[in-house]
């Protein structure tokens, strides 16, 4: 019984890593296409499509937003639903289910959160327009990071992949908390009350042991709509819904609703949601973007936060925890490998762009351009250096 459970968890982790790494390569293609379009004769068409106003109304009640916000508020809610399901599974029965498994990546993730934020704050403390972007360099893009790791093939020990994945999971959890606390707008009590009512219905469904996914997703759509209108960022609705979907299976010889939905969503998110998000948000036009943008406080804070802050925070906390005997190094890893992973944690891309879009939602061109320039530059430098260190540190291929 225990052996079968262990095999199931291992197989789920392999599937996760396979999809995430392959999805990361699609992300790269979507991002490059966006940059090419934004700097081509089709730039106005590209921008015009993203700014198309789409409206869904029922009598006087509805939502009207440009396409890019439907992507950022709608499709990314599906991404966060998947993140919520993964977090729940990991805490219930996976890598985060026992203290000895989570101490090292948790401490590494905390270091990778605090140090980049401090670096950004130090660079921008005398520049008030940029101060709201402190959280941008705290994120790690698991899809991109695993895609880079996958380029090194079988030389990479499974324990190193799991270590990177677990750090990224904690990063995602921190991002959820940051968005909820710092990047929500003016709150509407009526919409919050309606959303709370929907959450109450989810609680009742869960306690009654309802196994039909359709019931949870229907109520979840209701919650998303009212969270969107409440001023709290709509993507958090995905996390809320995931929390209530049953992890235990009441029907013999079938997957639990949470596992079944996670299995369904993985390819759609890896090959659809995240590439579409990257295509919509990575298209930076280099017209009017000069060295002053790259060396400006916002861009510089993001670049140094991702490249220097992540490696210092993640590797530093890892070394301290192991040195003090608080935790042990992952099996079959060296300090060089762990340093390479710390560098890969600086690949913030998707999540950093997402947080940047919230931080400077009402900012001007200079701030948006600075965010995109900083995120792409910092992530690219981290990716190249991380790959190089890992290439030199991993055992040679047979």
C-alpha positions as CSV (number, residue, x, y, z in Angstrom):
1,X,0.0,0.0,0.0
2,X,2.8,2.4,1.0
3,X,4.8,1.4,-2.0
4,X,1.9,2.0,-4.4
5,X,1.3,5.5,-2.8
6,X,5.0,6.3,-3.2
7,X,5.0,5.2,-6.8
8,X,1.9,7.3,-7.5
9,X,3.5,10.4,-5.9
10,X,6.8,9.8,-7.9
11,X,4.9,9.4,-11.1
12,X,2.9,12.6,-10.5
13,X,6.2,14.5,-9.9
14,X,7.7,13.2,-13.1
15,X,4.6,14.2,-15.1
16,X,4.7,17.6,-13.4
17,X,8.4,18.1,-14.3
18,X,7.9,16.9,-17.9
19,X,5.0,19.2,-18.6
20,X,6.6,22.2,-16.8
21,X,9.9,21.9,-18.7
22,X,8.2,21.4,-22.1
23,X,5.8,24.3,-21.3
24,X,8.8,26.5,-20.6
25,X,10.1,26.0,-24.1
26,X,6.7,27.1,-25.5
27,X,6.9,30.1,-23.2
28,X,10.2,31.1,-24.7
29,X,8.6,31.0,-28.2
30,X,5.6,33.0,-27.2
31,X,7.8,35.6,-25.6
32,X,10.1,36.0,-28.5
33,X,7.1,36.2,-30.9
34,X,5.6,39.0,-28.8
35,X,8.9,41.0,-28.8
36,X,9.3,40.6,-32.5
37,X,5.7,41.7,-33.2
38,X,6.1,44.7,-30.8
39,X,9.1,45.9,-32.8
40,X,7.7,45.2,-36.3
41,X,5.3,46.9,-38.7
42,X,2.6,44.8,-37.0
43,X,3.2,46.5,-33.7
44,X,0.0,48.6,-33.8
45,X,-2.1,45.5,-34.7
46,X,-0.5,43.5,-31.8
47,X,-1.3,46.3,-29.4
48,X,-4.7,47.0,-30.8
49,X,-5.7,43.3,-30.4
50,X,-4.6,43.3,-26.8
51,X,-6.6,46.5,-26.1
52,X,-9.8,45.2,-27.7
53,X,-12.7,45.9,-25.3
54,X,-14.6,42.7,-24.5
55,X,-17.9,43.0,-22.6
56,X,-20.1,40.3,-21.1
57,X,-23.3,41.7,-19.7
58,X,-26.6,40.4,-18.2
59,X,-29.0,43.3,-18.0
60,X,-27.0,46.0,-16.1
61,X,-24.6,43.5,-14.5
62,X,-21.4,42.4,-16.2
63,X,-17.7,42.8,-16.9
64,X,-16.1,45.1,-19.6
65,X,-12.3,44.9,-19.9
66,X,-9.6,45.0,-22.6
67,X,-8.4,41.6,-23.8
68,X,-5.1,41.8,-22.0
69,X,-7.0,42.1,-18.6
70,X,-9.2,39.2,-19.5
71,X,-6.0,37.3,-19.9
72,X,-4.4,38.6,-16.7
73,X,-7.5,38.4,-14.5
74,X,-9.3,35.4,-16.2
75,X,-6.8,33.0,-17.6
76,X,-4.3,33.6,-14.8
77,X,-7.1,32.6,-12.3
78,X,-7.0,29.2,-14.0
79,X,-3.2,29.1,-13.5
80,X,-3.7,30.0,-9.8
81,X,-6.3,27.3,-9.5
82,X,-3.7,24.8,-10.7
83,X,-1.1,26.3,-8.2
84,X,-3.7,25.9,-5.4
85,X,-4.3,22.2,-6.3
86,X,-0.5,21.5,-6.4
87,X,0.0,23.3,-3.1
88,X,-2.8,21.3,-1.5
89,X,-1.5,18.0,-2.8
90,X,2.1,18.7,-1.7
91,X,1.0,19.7,1.8
92,X,-1.3,16.7,2.2
93,X,0.8,13.9,0.7
94,X,3.8,15.2,-1.2
95,X,7.1,17.0,-0.7
96,X,5.7,19.4,1.8
97,X,3.9,16.9,4.0
98,X,6.7,16.4,6.6
99,X,8.9,19.0,8.4
100,X,12.2,17.4,7.4
101,X,11.3,17.7,3.7
102,X,10.3,21.4,3.7
103,X,12.8,23.0,6.1
104,X,15.6,23.6,3.5
105,X,13.6,24.7,0.5
106,X,11.4,26.8,2.8
107,X,14.4,28.7,4.3
108,X,15.9,29.0,0.8
109,X,12.6,30.5,-0.5
110,X,12.5,33.0,2.4
111,X,16.0,34.1,1.6
112,X,15.0,34.4,-2.1
113,X,12.1,36.5,-1.1
114,X,13.6,38.9,1.4
115,X,17.0,39.7,-0.3
116,X,15.7,40.7,-3.8
117,X,13.0,42.9,-2.1
118,X,15.6,44.6,0.0
119,X,17.8,45.2,-3.0
120,X,14.9,46.7,-5.0
121,X,13.9,48.9,-2.1
122,X,17.4,50.2,-1.6
123,X,17.7,51.2,-5.2
124,X,14.3,52.8,-5.4
125,X,13.9,54.3,-1.9
126,X,14.6,57.8,-3.2
127,X,12.4,57.2,-6.3
128,X,8.7,57.2,-5.1
129,X,7.2,56.2,-8.5
130,X,9.1,52.9,-8.4
131,X,8.6,51.9,-4.7
132,X,5.5,49.8,-5.4
133,X,7.5,47.3,-7.5
134,X,9.4,45.8,-4.6
135,X,7.8,42.4,-5.0
136,X,8.6,42.0,-8.7
137,X,12.1,40.4,-8.3
138,X,10.9,38.0,-5.5
139,X,9.2,35.5,-8.0
140,X,10.5,32.4,-9.7
141,X,9.1,31.1,-12.9
142,X,9.0,27.3,-12.4
143,X,8.2,26.6,-16.1
144,X,11.2,28.5,-17.4
145,X,13.6,27.3,-14.6
146,X,12.7,23.6,-15.2
147,X,13.0,24.1,-19.0
148,X,16.5,25.3,-18.5
149,X,17.3,22.4,-16.1
150,X,15.8,19.9,-18.6
151,X,18.4,21.0,-21.2
152,X,21.0,19.3,-19.1
153,X,19.3,16.0,-19.5
154,X,19.9,12.9,-17.3
155,X,22.9,14.5,-15.7
156,X,20.5,16.3,-13.3
157,X,19.7,14.3,-10.1
158,X,16.0,14.0,-9.3
159,X,16.6,15.5,-5.8
160,X,17.9,18.7,-7.5
161,X,14.8,19.1,-9.6
162,X,12.6,18.5,-6.5
163,X,14.6,21.1,-4.5
164,X,14.1,23.7,-7.3
165,X,10.4,22.8,-7.7
166,X,9.7,23.0,-3.9
167,X,11.4,26.4,-3.7
168,X,9.2,27.6,-6.6
169,X,6.1,26.3,-4.8
170,X,6.9,28.4,-1.8
171,X,7.6,31.3,-4.1
172,X,4.1,30.9,-5.5
173,X,2.6,30.7,-2.1
174,X,4.4,34.0,-1.1
175,X,3.2,35.6,-4.4
176,X,-0.4,34.7,-3.5
177,X,0.0,36.4,-0.1
178,X,1.7,39.4,-1.5
179,X,-1.0,39.9,-4.2
180,X,-3.8,39.6,-1.5
181,X,-2.1,42.0,0.9
182,X,-0.4,44.6,-1.3
183,X,-1.9,44.6,-4.8
184,X,-5.7,44.8,-4.2
185,X,-7.6,47.9,-5.0
186,X,-10.5,49.7,-3.3
187,X,-12.8,47.1,-1.8
188,X,-16.5,46.7,-2.5
189,X,-18.3,45.3,0.6
190,X,-21.2,44.1,-1.5
191,X,-19.1,42.1,-3.9
192,X,-17.0,40.7,-1.0
193,X,-20.2,39.6,0.8
194,X,-21.4,37.8,-2.4
195,X,-18.0,36.2,-2.8
196,X,-18.0,35.1,0.9
197,X,-21.5,33.5,0.3
198,X,-20.0,31.5,-2.6
199,X,-17.1,30.4,-0.3
200,X,-19.7,29.2,2.2
201,X,-21.4,27.1,-0.5
202,X,-18.0,25.5,-1.4
203,X,-17.5,24.7,2.3
204,X,-20.9,23.0,2.5
205,X,-20.2,21.0,-0.7
206,X,-16.9,19.9,0.7
207,X,-18.3,18.9,4.1
208,X,-21.1,17.0,2.4
209,X,-18.5,15.0,0.4
210,X,-19.7,16.1,-3.0
211,X,-17.4,14.6,-5.6
212,X,-18.7,16.3,-8.8
213,X,-16.2,18.8,-10.1
214,X,-18.9,20.7,-12.0
215,X,-20.5,21.8,-8.8
216,X,-17.2,23.3,-7.5
217,X,-16.3,25.0,-10.8
218,X,-19.8,26.5,-11.2
219,X,-19.6,28.1,-7.7
220,X,-16.0,29.0,-8.4
221,X,-17.0,31.0,-11.5
222,X,-19.5,32.9,-9.3
223,X,-16.8,33.6,-6.7
224,X,-14.3,34.7,-9.5
225,X,-16.8,37.2,-10.8
226,X,-17.5,38.9,-7.5
227,X,-13.8,38.8,-6.3
228,X,-13.0,40.6,-9.6
229,X,-15.6,43.2,-8.8
230,X,-14.6,43.4,-5.1
231,X,-11.2,45.0,-5.6
232,X,-9.3,41.9,-4.5
233,X,-7.3,40.5,-7.4
234,X,-9.4,38.0,-9.2
235,X,-6.7,35.3,-9.5
236,X,-7.0,34.7,-5.8
237,X,-10.4,33.1,-6.5
238,X,-8.5,30.2,-8.1
239,X,-6.6,29.5,-4.9
240,X,-9.9,29.7,-2.9
241,X,-11.7,27.2,-5.1
242,X,-8.7,24.8,-5.1
243,X,-8.7,24.7,-1.3
244,X,-12.2,23.2,-1.2
245,X,-12.0,20.6,-3.9
246,X,-11.7,17.2,-2.2
247,X,-8.4,15.6,-2.2
248,X,-9.8,12.3,-0.8
249,X,-11.5,9.9,-3.2
250,X,-14.9,8.6,-2.1
251,X,-15.4,6.5,-5.2
252,X,-13.3,3.3,-5.4
253,X,-10.8,2.9,-8.3
254,X,-11.1,6.5,-9.4
255,X,-9.0,9.7,-9.0
256,X,-10.1,12.2,-6.4
257,X,-11.7,15.4,-7.8
258,X,-8.6,17.4,-7.0
259,X,-6.2,15.0,-8.7
260,X,-8.5,14.6,-11.7
261,X,-8.7,18.4,-12.2
262,X,-5.0,18.9,-11.7
263,X,-4.4,16.3,-14.4
264,X,-6.8,18.0,-16.8
265,X,-5.4,21.5,-16.1
266,X,-1.7,20.8,-16.4
267,X,-1.4,20.6,-20.2
268,X,-3.8,23.5,-20.7
269,X,-1.9,25.7,-18.4
270,X,1.6,24.6,-19.5
271,X,0.8,24.8,-23.3
272,X,-2.0,27.4,-23.3
273,X,-2.5,29.8,-20.4
274,X,1.1,30.6,-19.6
275,X,2.3,31.0,-23.3
276,X,-0.8,33.2,-24.0
277,X,0.1,35.3,-20.9
278,X,3.7,35.6,-22.0
279,X,2.7,36.6,-25.5
280,X,0.3,39.3,-24.2
281,X,2.8,40.7,-21.6
282,X,6.3,40.3,-23.0
283,X,5.9,42.4,-26.0
284,X,8.1,45.4,-25.2
285,X,8.8,47.9,-27.9
286,X,12.3,49.1,-28.0
287,X,11.3,52.4,-29.5
288,X,12.0,55.1,-27.0
289,X,13.7,52.6,-24.6
290,X,17.3,53.6,-24.2
291,X,20.1,53.1,-21.7
292,X,18.4,55.4,-19.3
293,X,15.5,52.9,-19.1
294,X,17.8,50.0,-18.5
295,X,19.9,51.9,-15.9
296,X,16.8,53.5,-14.3
297,X,15.9,52.6,-10.7
298,X,13.0,50.3,-11.5
299,X,14.7,48.3,-14.2
300,X,18.0,48.2,-12.3
301,X,16.3,47.2,-9.1
302,X,14.5,44.3,-10.9
303,X,17.7,43.1,-12.7
304,X,19.9,43.1,-9.5
305,X,17.0,41.7,-7.4
306,X,16.6,38.7,-9.7
307,X,20.2,38.1,-10.5
308,X,22.1,39.1,-7.4
309,X,19.3,39.0,-4.8
310,X,17.9,35.5,-5.7
311,X,21.3,33.8,-5.7
312,X,22.4,35.5,-2.5
313,X,19.2,34.8,-0.7
314,X,18.6,31.2,-1.9
315,X,22.2,30.0,-1.7
316,X,23.0,32.0,1.4
317,X,20.1,30.6,3.4
318,X,20.8,27.1,2.1
319,X,24.4,27.3,3.2
320,X,23.5,28.7,6.6
321,X,20.8,26.0,7.2
322,X,23.2,23.2,6.2
323,X,26.1,24.7,8.1
324,X,24.1,25.0,11.3
325,X,22.7,21.5,11.0
326,X,19.2,22.7,10.6
327,X,18.8,20.7,7.4
328,X,20.7,18.4,5.1
329,X,21.8,18.9,1.5
330,X,19.6,17.1,-1.1
331,X,20.9,13.6,-2.0
332,X,23.5,13.4,-4.8
333,X,24.0,17.2,-5.0
334,X,27.1,19.4,-4.6
335,X,27.5,23.0,-3.6
336,X,28.1,23.9,-7.2
337,X,24.7,22.3,-8.2
338,X,22.9,24.2,-5.4
339,X,24.5,27.4,-6.5
340,X,23.4,26.8,-10.1
341,X,19.8,26.2,-8.8
342,X,20.0,29.4,-6.8
343,X,20.8,31.3,-10.0
344,X,17.9,29.7,-11.8
345,X,15.6,31.0,-9.1
346,X,16.4,34.4,-10.6
347,X,14.4,33.5,-13.7
348,X,11.3,35.4,-12.6
349,X,9.7,35.9,-16.0
350,X,6.0,35.1,-16.0
351,X,5.3,35.7,-12.3
352,X,7.5,38.8,-12.2
353,X,5.7,40.2,-15.2
354,X,2.4,39.5,-13.6
355,X,3.3,41.2,-10.3
356,X,4.8,44.1,-12.3
357,X,1.5,44.5,-14.2
358,X,-0.3,44.8,-10.8
359,X,2.3,47.1,-9.2
360,X,2.2,49.6,-12.1
361,X,-1.3,48.9,-13.3
362,X,-1.9,52.7,-13.7
363,X,1.7,53.6,-14.5
364,X,3.0,55.3,-17.6
365,X,5.0,53.9,-20.5
366,X,8.4,54.4,-18.8
367,X,7.4,52.2,-15.8
368,X,5.9,49.5,-18.0
369,X,8.9,49.5,-20.3
370,X,11.2,49.5,-17.2
371,X,9.4,46.5,-15.7
372,X,9.5,44.4,-18.9
373,X,13.1,45.4,-19.7
374,X,14.2,44.6,-16.1
375,X,12.4,41.3,-15.9
376,X,13.5,40.0,-19.3
377,X,17.1,41.1,-18.7
378,X,17.4,39.8,-15.2
379,X,15.8,36.5,-16.1
380,X,18.0,36.0,-19.1
381,X,21.2,36.7,-17.2
382,X,20.1,34.4,-14.4
383,X,19.2,31.6,-16.9
384,X,22.5,31.8,-18.8
385,X,24.7,31.9,-15.7
386,X,22.6,29.2,-13.9
387,X,22.9,26.9,-16.9
388,X,26.6,27.5,-17.2
389,X,27.3,26.8,-13.5
390,X,25.2,23.6,-13.6
391,X,26.8,22.5,-16.8
392,X,30.2,22.7,-15.1
393,X,29.0,21.2,-11.8
394,X,27.0,18.2,-12.9
395,X,28.7,14.9,-13.6
396,X,29.7,14.4,-17.2
397,X,27.4,12.4,-19.4
398,X,28.4,8.8,-20.1
